[in-house]
Amino acid sequence: MIKRIINNIALDKKDHVLLGMSVGYPLMILGFVIDQIYNVDFMLVSGAIAGVVIVALKEIVYDWYLGKGNPELADFLYSALPILFSLIMYKI
């Protein structure tokens, strides 16, 4: 059943999930390391916000402004959701 659900997701959307993970996770890990070194608790959130902003800018600048892609809200959501889910799970 899960395999069927995953197979029904468009390949483009799967690519956007991977984009979100490859952009957001390293920034969040860097933020976590900075949080641990300096004993603060906001750099991981800052890394997550930076990741969401980067994937939003990809849709706005690369796809819409430069016309090199197809700007879609769904593409942004598929890119941002892995970052936001990770942030929510960390904060719980």
Jmol script that loads the backbone (N, CA, C; Angstrom):
load data "model"
ATOM      1  N   MET A   1       0.812  -1.190   0.000  1.00  0.00           N
ATOM      2  CA  MET A   1       0.000   0.000   0.000  1.00  0.00           C
ATOM      3  C   MET A   1       0.863   1.264   0.000  1.00  0.00           C
ATOM      4  N   ILE A   2       1.892   1.290   0.832  1.00  0.00           N
ATOM      5  CA  ILE A   2       2.781   2.464   0.876  1.00  0.00           C
ATOM      6  C   ILE A   2       3.506   2.612  -0.455  1.00  0.00           C
ATOM      7  N   LYS A   3       3.928   1.511  -1.018  1.00  0.00           N
ATOM      8  CA  LYS A   3       4.627   1.565  -2.307  1.00  0.00           C
ATOM      9  C   LYS A   3       3.719   2.173  -3.375  1.00  0.00           C
ATOM     10  N   ARG A   4       2.457   1.812  -3.352  1.00  0.00           N
ATOM     11  CA  ARG A   4       1.509   2.351  -4.330  1.00  0.00           C
ATOM     12  C   ARG A   4       1.327   3.856  -4.137  1.00  0.00           C
ATOM     13  N   ILE A   5       1.267   4.300  -2.896  1.00  0.00           N
ATOM     14  CA  ILE A   5       1.135   5.732  -2.617  1.00  0.00           C
ATOM     15  C   ILE A   5       2.355   6.482  -3.125  1.00  0.00           C
ATOM     16  N   ILE A   6       3.535   5.953  -2.842  1.00  0.00           N
ATOM     17  CA  ILE A   6       4.776   6.605  -3.282  1.00  0.00           C
ATOM     18  C   ILE A   6       4.879   6.595  -4.797  1.00  0.00           C
ATOM     19  N   ASN A   7       4.468   5.516  -5.427  1.00  0.00           N
ATOM     20  CA  ASN A   7       4.532   5.450  -6.887  1.00  0.00           C
ATOM     21  C   ASN A   7       3.560   6.425  -7.553  1.00  0.00           C
ATOM     22  N   ASN A   8       2.496   6.809  -6.839  1.00  0.00           N
ATOM     23  CA  ASN A   8       1.533   7.753  -7.403  1.00  0.00           C
ATOM     24  C   ASN A   8       1.979   9.208  -7.303  1.00  0.00           C
ATOM     25  N   ILE A   9       3.042   9.478  -6.552  1.00  0.00           N
ATOM     26  CA  ILE A   9       3.569  10.837  -6.448  1.00  0.00           C
ATOM     27  C   ILE A   9       4.411  11.112  -7.690  1.00  0.00           C
ATOM     28  N   ALA A  10       4.199  12.270  -8.282  1.00  0.00           N
ATOM     29  CA  ALA A  10       4.936  12.627  -9.507  1.00  0.00           C
ATOM     30  C   ALA A  10       6.433  12.681  -9.232  1.00  0.00           C
ATOM     31  N   LEU A  11       7.221  12.275 -10.216  1.00  0.00           N
ATOM     32  CA  LEU A  11       8.678  12.244 -10.081  1.00  0.00           C
ATOM     33  C   LEU A  11       9.226  13.633  -9.768  1.00  0.00           C
ATOM     34  N   ASP A  12       8.645  14.666 -10.359  1.00  0.00           N
ATOM     35  CA  ASP A  12       9.065  16.042 -10.099  1.00  0.00           C
ATOM     36  C   ASP A  12       8.918  16.381  -8.621  1.00  0.00           C
ATOM     37  N   LYS A  13       7.845  15.957  -8.011  1.00  0.00           N
ATOM     38  CA  LYS A  13       7.617  16.248  -6.591  1.00  0.00           C
ATOM     39  C   LYS A  13       8.606  15.489  -5.714  1.00  0.00           C
ATOM     40  N   LYS A  14       8.953  14.279  -6.099  1.00  0.00           N
ATOM     41  CA  LYS A  14       9.970  13.529  -5.356  1.00  0.00           C
ATOM     42  C   LYS A  14      11.316  14.237  -5.431  1.00  0.00           C
ATOM     43  N   ASP A  15      11.612  14.815  -6.597  1.00  0.00           N
ATOM     44  CA  ASP A  15      12.853  15.586  -6.744  1.00  0.00           C
ATOM     45  C   ASP A  15      12.848  16.806  -5.827  1.00  0.00           C
ATOM     46  N   HIS A  16      11.704  17.430  -5.670  1.00  0.00           N
ATOM     47  CA  HIS A  16      11.622  18.591  -4.793  1.00  0.00           C
ATOM     48  C   HIS A  16      11.780  18.201  -3.329  1.00  0.00           C
ATOM     49  N   VAL A  17      11.289  17.044  -2.941  1.00  0.00           N
ATOM     50  CA  VAL A  17      11.515  16.558  -1.577  1.00  0.00           C
ATOM     51  C   VAL A  17      13.014  16.363  -1.351  1.00  0.00           C
ATOM     52  N   LEU A  18      13.696  15.764  -2.314  1.00  0.00           N
ATOM     53  CA  LEU A  18      15.142  15.580  -2.190  1.00  0.00           C
ATOM     54  C   LEU A  18      15.881  16.916  -2.166  1.00  0.00           C
ATOM     55  N   LEU A  19      15.419  17.890  -2.936  1.00  0.00           N
ATOM     56  CA  LEU A  19      16.009  19.222  -2.906  1.00  0.00           C
ATOM     57  C   LEU A  19      15.872  19.830  -1.518  1.00  0.00           C
ATOM     58  N   GLY A  20      14.690  19.743  -0.957  1.00  0.00           N
ATOM     59  CA  GLY A  20      14.475  20.284   0.381  1.00  0.00           C
ATOM     60  C   GLY A  20      15.348  19.619   1.420  1.00  0.00           C
ATOM     61  N   MET A  21      15.497  18.308   1.314  1.00  0.00           N
ATOM     62  CA  MET A  21      16.348  17.598   2.259  1.00  0.00           C
ATOM     63  C   MET A  21      17.813  17.968   2.066  1.00  0.00           C
ATOM     64  N   SER A  22      18.260  18.065   0.827  1.00  0.00           N
ATOM     65  CA  SER A  22      19.677  18.339   0.580  1.00  0.00           C
ATOM     66  C   SER A  22      20.055  19.786   0.896  1.00  0.00           C
ATOM     67  N   VAL A  23      19.101  20.692   0.874  1.00  0.00           N
ATOM     68  CA  VAL A  23      19.377  22.086   1.236  1.00  0.00           C
ATOM     69  C   VAL A  23      19.150  22.298   2.732  1.00  0.00           C
ATOM     70  N   GLY A  24      18.042  21.823   3.233  1.00  0.00           N
ATOM     71  CA  GLY A  24      17.655  22.117   4.610  1.00  0.00           C
ATOM     72  C   GLY A  24      18.414  21.352   5.667  1.00  0.00           C
ATOM     73  N   TYR A  25      18.635  20.063   5.457  1.00  0.00           N
ATOM     74  CA  TYR A  25      19.274  19.261   6.492  1.00  0.00           C
ATOM     75  C   TYR A  25      20.688  19.722   6.823  1.00  0.00           C
ATOM     76  N   PRO A  26      21.549  19.998   5.844  1.00  0.00           N
ATOM     77  CA  PRO A  26      22.888  20.488   6.221  1.00  0.00           C
ATOM     78  C   PRO A  26      22.838  21.811   6.980  1.00  0.00           C
ATOM     79  N   LEU A  27      21.934  22.706   6.609  1.00  0.00           N
ATOM     80  CA  LEU A  27      21.813  23.969   7.333  1.00  0.00           C
ATOM     81  C   LEU A  27      21.319  23.737   8.757  1.00  0.00           C
ATOM     82  N   MET A  28      20.400  22.802   8.925  1.00  0.00           N
ATOM     83  CA  MET A  28      19.902  22.500  10.262  1.00  0.00           C
ATOM     84  C   MET A  28      20.977  21.814  11.108  1.00  0.00           C
ATOM     85  N   ILE A  29      21.742  20.943  10.502  1.00  0.00           N
ATOM     86  CA  ILE A  29      22.833  20.284  11.235  1.00  0.00           C
ATOM     87  C   ILE A  29      23.871  21.314  11.654  1.00  0.00           C
ATOM     88  N   LEU A  30      24.231  22.212  10.747  1.00  0.00           N
ATOM     89  CA  LEU A  30      25.169  23.283  11.087  1.00  0.00           C
ATOM     90  C   LEU A  30      24.616  24.127  12.228  1.00  0.00           C
ATOM     91  N   GLY A  31      23.338  24.462  12.170  1.00  0.00           N
ATOM     92  CA  GLY A  31      22.718  25.214  13.251  1.00  0.00           C
ATOM     93  C   GLY A  31      22.740  24.456  14.564  1.00  0.00           C
ATOM     94  N   PHE A  32      22.510  23.155  14.517  1.00  0.00           N
ATOM     95  CA  PHE A  32      22.547  22.336  15.733  1.00  0.00           C
ATOM     96  C   PHE A  32      23.940  22.332  16.345  1.00  0.00           C
ATOM     97  N   VAL A  33      24.952  22.195  15.500  1.00  0.00           N
ATOM     98  CA  VAL A  33      26.338  22.201  15.995  1.00  0.00           C
ATOM     99  C   VAL A  33      26.666  23.548  16.635  1.00  0.00           C
ATOM    100  N   ILE A  34      26.261  24.635  16.000  1.00  0.00           N
ATOM    101  CA  ILE A  34      26.498  25.961  16.578  1.00  0.00           C
ATOM    102  C   ILE A  34      25.745  26.111  17.891  1.00  0.00           C
ATOM    103  N   ASP A  35      24.517  25.590  17.951  1.00  0.00           N
ATOM    104  CA  ASP A  35      23.753  25.619  19.197  1.00  0.00           C
ATOM    105  C   ASP A  35      24.510  24.910  20.313  1.00  0.00           C
ATOM    106  N   GLN A  36      25.094  23.767  20.005  1.00  0.00           N
ATOM    107  CA  GLN A  36      25.804  22.990  21.021  1.00  0.00           C
ATOM    108  C   GLN A  36      27.101  23.671  21.449  1.00  0.00           C
ATOM    109  N   ILE A  37      27.811  24.244  20.509  1.00  0.00           N
ATOM    110  CA  ILE A  37      29.094  24.879  20.828  1.00  0.00           C
ATOM    111  C   ILE A  37      28.891  26.126  21.684  1.00  0.00           C
ATOM    112  N   TYR A  38      27.951  26.970  21.284  1.00  0.00           N
ATOM    113  CA  TYR A  38      27.756  28.250  21.960  1.00  0.00           C
ATOM    114  C   TYR A  38      26.628  28.237  22.987  1.00  0.00           C
ATOM    115  N   ASN A  39      26.014  27.083  23.197  1.00  0.00           N
ATOM    116  CA  ASN A  39      24.959  26.911  24.194  1.00  0.00           C
ATOM    117  C   ASN A  39      23.798  27.897  23.980  1.00  0.00           C
ATOM    118  N   VAL A  40      23.366  27.958  22.733  1.00  0.00           N
ATOM    119  CA  VAL A  40      22.195  28.767  22.384  1.00  0.00           C
ATOM    120  C   VAL A  40      21.136  27.832  21.818  1.00  0.00           C
ATOM    121  N   ASP A  41      19.956  28.348  21.565  1.00  0.00           N
ATOM    122  CA  ASP A  41      18.886  27.482  21.081  1.00  0.00           C
ATOM    123  C   ASP A  41      18.073  28.142  19.970  1.00  0.00           C
ATOM    124  N   PHE A  42      18.775  28.750  19.012  1.00  0.00           N
ATOM    125  CA  PHE A  42      18.031  29.355  17.915  1.00  0.00           C
ATOM    126  C   PHE A  42      18.685  29.138  16.554  1.00  0.00           C
ATOM    127  N   MET A  43      19.883  28.633  16.511  1.00  0.00           N
ATOM    128  CA  MET A  43      20.568  28.488  15.228  1.00  0.00           C
ATOM    129  C   MET A  43      19.982  27.355  14.388  1.00  0.00           C
ATOM    130  N   LEU A  44      19.505  26.278  15.005  1.00  0.00           N
ATOM    131  CA  LEU A  44      18.858  25.218  14.240  1.00  0.00           C
ATOM    132  C   LEU A  44      17.602  25.759  13.568  1.00  0.00           C
ATOM    133  N   VAL A  45      16.840  26.550  14.298  1.00  0.00           N
ATOM    134  CA  VAL A  45      15.646  27.172  13.717  1.00  0.00           C
ATOM    135  C   VAL A  45      16.051  28.126  12.603  1.00  0.00           C
ATOM    136  N   SER A  46      17.138  28.871  12.818  1.00  0.00           N
ATOM    137  CA  SER A  46      17.628  29.782  11.772  1.00  0.00           C
ATOM    138  C   SER A  46      18.051  29.009  10.531  1.00  0.00           C
ATOM    139  N   GLY A  47      18.676  27.863  10.713  1.00  0.00           N
ATOM    140  CA  GLY A  47      19.051  27.022   9.571  1.00  0.00           C
ATOM    141  C   GLY A  47      17.828  26.518   8.821  1.00  0.00           C
ATOM    142  N   ALA A  48      16.787  26.146   9.559  1.00  0.00           N
ATOM    143  CA  ALA A  48      15.558  25.683   8.919  1.00  0.00           C
ATOM    144  C   ALA A  48      14.901  26.820   8.142  1.00  0.00           C
ATOM    145  N   ILE A  49      14.865  27.996   8.741  1.00  0.00           N
ATOM    146  CA  ILE A  49      14.279  29.148   8.050  1.00  0.00           C
ATOM    147  C   ILE A  49      15.082  29.475   6.797  1.00  0.00           C
ATOM    148  N   ALA A  50      16.400  29.428   6.899  1.00  0.00           N
ATOM    149  CA  ALA A  50      17.245  29.690   5.731  1.00  0.00           C
ATOM    150  C   ALA A  50      16.975  28.664   4.633  1.00  0.00           C
ATOM    151  N   GLY A  51      16.797  27.405   5.004  1.00  0.00           N
ATOM    152  CA  GLY A  51      16.494  26.368   4.016  1.00  0.00           C
ATOM    153  C   GLY A  51      15.176  26.622   3.306  1.00  0.00           C
ATOM    154  N   VAL A  52      14.152  27.013   4.052  1.00  0.00           N
ATOM    155  CA  VAL A  52      12.847  27.303   3.455  1.00  0.00           C
ATOM    156  C   VAL A  52      12.946  28.518   2.536  1.00  0.00           C
ATOM    157  N   VAL A  53      13.700  29.521   2.960  1.00  0.00           N
ATOM    158  CA  VAL A  53      13.871  30.718   2.127  1.00  0.00           C
ATOM    159  C   VAL A  53      14.606  30.364   0.835  1.00  0.00           C
ATOM    160  N   ILE A  54      15.606  29.516   0.920  1.00  0.00           N
ATOM    161  CA  ILE A  54      16.362  29.126  -0.282  1.00  0.00           C
ATOM    162  C   ILE A  54      15.476  28.385  -1.274  1.00  0.00           C
ATOM    163  N   VAL A  55      14.667  27.441  -0.795  1.00  0.00           N
ATOM    164  CA  VAL A  55      13.804  26.720  -1.737  1.00  0.00           C
ATOM    165  C   VAL A  55      12.706  27.634  -2.285  1.00  0.00           C
ATOM    166  N   ALA A  56      12.269  28.620  -1.493  1.00  0.00           N
ATOM    167  CA  ALA A  56      11.296  29.593  -2.005  1.00  0.00           C
ATOM    168  C   ALA A  56      11.934  30.463  -3.084  1.00  0.00           C
ATOM    169  N   LEU A  57      13.168  30.894  -2.832  1.00  0.00           N
ATOM    170  CA  LEU A  57      13.871  31.706  -3.828  1.00  0.00           C
ATOM    171  C   LEU A  57      14.135  30.921  -5.105  1.00  0.00           C
ATOM    172  N   LYS A  58      14.342  29.631  -4.977  1.00  0.00           N
ATOM    173  CA  LYS A  58      14.531  28.795  -6.173  1.00  0.00           C
ATOM    174  C   LYS A  58      13.288  28.860  -7.045  1.00  0.00           C
ATOM    175  N   GLU A  59      12.126  28.752  -6.419  1.00  0.00           N
ATOM    176  CA  GLU A  59      10.877  28.819  -7.184  1.00  0.00           C
ATOM    177  C   GLU A  59      10.654  30.206  -7.774  1.00  0.00           C
ATOM    178  N   ILE A  60      10.949  31.243  -6.982  1.00  0.00           N
ATOM    179  CA  ILE A  60      10.683  32.610  -7.441  1.00  0.00           C
ATOM    180  C   ILE A  60      11.688  33.052  -8.496  1.00  0.00           C
ATOM    181  N   VAL A  61      12.967  32.912  -8.197  1.00  0.00           N
ATOM    182  CA  VAL A  61      13.991  33.448  -9.097  1.00  0.00           C
ATOM    183  C   VAL A  61      14.234  32.526 -10.281  1.00  0.00           C
ATOM    184  N   TYR A  62      14.581  31.280 -10.004  1.00  0.00           N
ATOM    185  CA  TYR A  62      14.971  30.367 -11.086  1.00  0.00           C
ATOM    186  C   TYR A  62      13.787  29.995 -11.978  1.00  0.00           C
ATOM    187  N   ASP A  63      12.690  29.630 -11.362  1.00  0.00           N
ATOM    188  CA  ASP A  63      11.547  29.154 -12.157  1.00  0.00           C
ATOM    189  C   ASP A  63      10.712  30.293 -12.740  1.00  0.00           C
ATOM    190  N   TRP A  64      10.372  31.289 -11.898  1.00  0.00           N
ATOM    191  CA  TRP A  64       9.457  32.332 -12.364  1.00  0.00           C
ATOM    192  C   TRP A  64      10.203  33.469 -13.068  1.00  0.00           C
ATOM    193  N   TYR A  65      11.158  34.107 -12.378  1.00  0.00           N
ATOM    194  CA  TYR A  65      11.807  35.292 -12.934  1.00  0.00           C
ATOM    195  C   TYR A  65      12.674  34.964 -14.146  1.00  0.00           C
ATOM    196  N   LEU A  66      13.510  33.942 -14.030  1.00  0.00           N
ATOM    197  CA  LEU A  66      14.382  33.576 -15.149  1.00  0.00           C
ATOM    198  C   LEU A  66      13.677  32.722 -16.187  1.00  0.00           C
ATOM    199  N   GLY A  67      12.533  32.155 -15.840  1.00  0.00           N
ATOM    200  CA  GLY A  67      11.752  31.363 -16.782  1.00  0.00           C
ATOM    201  C   GLY A  67      12.380  30.029 -17.145  1.00  0.00           C
ATOM    202  N   LYS A  68      13.220  29.498 -16.259  1.00  0.00           N
ATOM    203  CA  LYS A  68      13.903  28.231 -16.551  1.00  0.00           C
ATOM    204  C   LYS A  68      13.177  27.024 -15.994  1.00  0.00           C
ATOM    205  N   GLY A  69      12.025  27.240 -15.440  1.00  0.00           N
ATOM    206  CA  GLY A  69      11.257  26.135 -14.868  1.00  0.00           C
ATOM    207  C   GLY A  69       9.788  26.511 -14.823  1.00  0.00           C
ATOM    208  N   ASN A  70       9.035  25.680 -14.130  1.00  0.00           N
ATOM    209  CA  ASN A  70       7.603  25.908 -13.994  1.00  0.00           C
ATOM    210  C   ASN A  70       7.313  26.233 -12.531  1.00  0.00           C
ATOM    211  N   PRO A  71       7.084  27.506 -12.194  1.00  0.00           N
ATOM    212  CA  PRO A  71       6.851  27.847 -10.783  1.00  0.00           C
ATOM    213  C   PRO A  71       5.502  27.331 -10.298  1.00  0.00           C
ATOM    214  N   GLU A  72       5.536  26.551  -9.243  1.00  0.00           N
ATOM    215  CA  GLU A  72       4.310  26.000  -8.668  1.00  0.00           C
ATOM    216  C   GLU A  72       4.388  26.071  -7.154  1.00  0.00           C
ATOM    217  N   LEU A  73       3.269  26.365  -6.534  1.00  0.00           N
ATOM    218  CA  LEU A  73       3.198  26.358  -5.087  1.00  0.00           C
ATOM    219  C   LEU A  73       3.453  24.943  -4.555  1.00  0.00           C
ATOM    220  N   ALA A  74       2.954  23.948  -5.266  1.00  0.00           N
ATOM    221  CA  ALA A  74       3.148  22.556  -4.829  1.00  0.00           C
ATOM    222  C   ALA A  74       4.637  22.197  -4.803  1.00  0.00           C
ATOM    223  N   ASP A  75       5.408  22.700  -5.765  1.00  0.00           N
ATOM    224  CA  ASP A  75       6.850  22.433  -5.762  1.00  0.00           C
ATOM    225  C   ASP A  75       7.499  23.013  -4.513  1.00  0.00           C
ATOM    226  N   PHE A  76       7.117  24.238  -4.167  1.00  0.00           N
ATOM    227  CA  PHE A  76       7.655  24.849  -2.952  1.00  0.00           C
ATOM    228  C   PHE A  76       7.268  24.037  -1.718  1.00  0.00           C
ATOM    229  N   LEU A  77       6.015  23.628  -1.647  1.00  0.00           N
ATOM    230  CA  LEU A  77       5.567  22.866  -0.479  1.00  0.00           C
ATOM    231  C   LEU A  77       6.294  21.535  -0.353  1.00  0.00           C
ATOM    232  N   TYR A  78       6.475  20.846  -1.472  1.00  0.00           N
ATOM    233  CA  TYR A  78       7.196  19.570  -1.431  1.00  0.00           C
ATOM    234  C   TYR A  78       8.655  19.770  -1.041  1.00  0.00           C
ATOM    235  N   SER A  79       9.224  20.933  -1.362  1.00  0.00           N
ATOM    236  CA  SER A  79      10.602  21.221  -0.971  1.00  0.00           C
ATOM    237  C   SER A  79      10.691  21.638   0.497  1.00  0.00           C
ATOM    238  N   ALA A  80       9.720  22.389   0.976  1.00  0.00           N
ATOM    239  CA  ALA A  80       9.771  22.931   2.331  1.00  0.00           C
ATOM    240  C   ALA A  80       9.303  21.938   3.393  1.00  0.00           C
ATOM    241  N   LEU A  81       8.415  21.017   3.038  1.00  0.00           N
ATOM    242  CA  LEU A  81       7.856  20.112   4.048  1.00  0.00           C
ATOM    243  C   LEU A  81       8.894  19.251   4.770  1.00  0.00           C
ATOM    244  N   PRO A  82       9.893  18.684   4.090  1.00  0.00           N
ATOM    245  CA  PRO A  82      10.877  17.903   4.853  1.00  0.00           C
ATOM    246  C   PRO A  82      11.624  18.747   5.890  1.00  0.00           C
ATOM    247  N   ILE A  83      11.888  19.995   5.548  1.00  0.00           N
ATOM    248  CA  ILE A  83      12.575  20.889   6.483  1.00  0.00           C
ATOM    249  C   ILE A  83      11.674  21.186   7.676  1.00  0.00           C
ATOM    250  N   LEU A  84      10.423  21.527   7.391  1.00  0.00           N
ATOM    251  CA  LEU A  84       9.505  21.881   8.468  1.00  0.00           C
ATOM    252  C   LEU A  84       9.165  20.681   9.352  1.00  0.00           C
ATOM    253  N   PHE A  85       8.991  19.495   8.747  1.00  0.00           N
ATOM    254  CA  PHE A  85       8.730  18.299   9.549  1.00  0.00           C
ATOM    255  C   PHE A  85       9.895  17.999  10.484  1.00  0.00           C
ATOM    256  N   SER A  86      11.111  18.140   9.986  1.00  0.00           N
ATOM    257  CA  SER A  86      12.290  17.899  10.825  1.00  0.00           C
ATOM    258  C   SER A  86      12.353  18.898  11.973  1.00  0.00           C
ATOM    259  N   LEU A  87      12.042  20.144  11.685  1.00  0.00           N
ATOM    260  CA  LEU A  87      12.052  21.162  12.718  1.00  0.00           C
ATOM    261  C   LEU A  87      10.984  20.878  13.780  1.00  0.00           C
ATOM    262  N   ILE A  88       9.799  20.488  13.349  1.00  0.00           N
ATOM    263  CA  ILE A  88       8.723  20.167  14.290  1.00  0.00           C
ATOM    264  C   ILE A  88       9.122  18.977  15.161  1.00  0.00           C
ATOM    265  N   MET A  89       9.700  17.950  14.556  1.00  0.00           N
ATOM    266  CA  MET A  89      10.092  16.758  15.328  1.00  0.00           C
ATOM    267  C   MET A  89      11.197  17.086  16.323  1.00  0.00           C
ATOM    268  N   TYR A  90      12.083  17.992  15.957  1.00  0.00           N
ATOM    269  CA  TYR A  90      13.155  18.383  16.878  1.00  0.00           C
ATOM    270  C   TYR A  90      12.592  19.167  18.058  1.00  0.00           C
ATOM    271  N   LYS A  91      11.632  20.025  17.794  1.00  0.00           N
ATOM    272  CA  LYS A  91      11.095  20.896  18.833  1.00  0.00           C
ATOM    273  C   LYS A  91      10.102  20.184  19.752  1.00  0.00           C
ATOM    274  N   ILE A  92       9.581  19.036  19.352  1.00  0.00           N
ATOM    275  CA  ILE A  92       8.592  18.323  20.194  1.00  0.00           C
ATOM    276  C   ILE A  92       9.253  17.723  21.406  1.00  0.00           C
TER     277      ILE A  92
END
end "model"
wireframe off; spacefill off
backbone 0.3
color backbone group
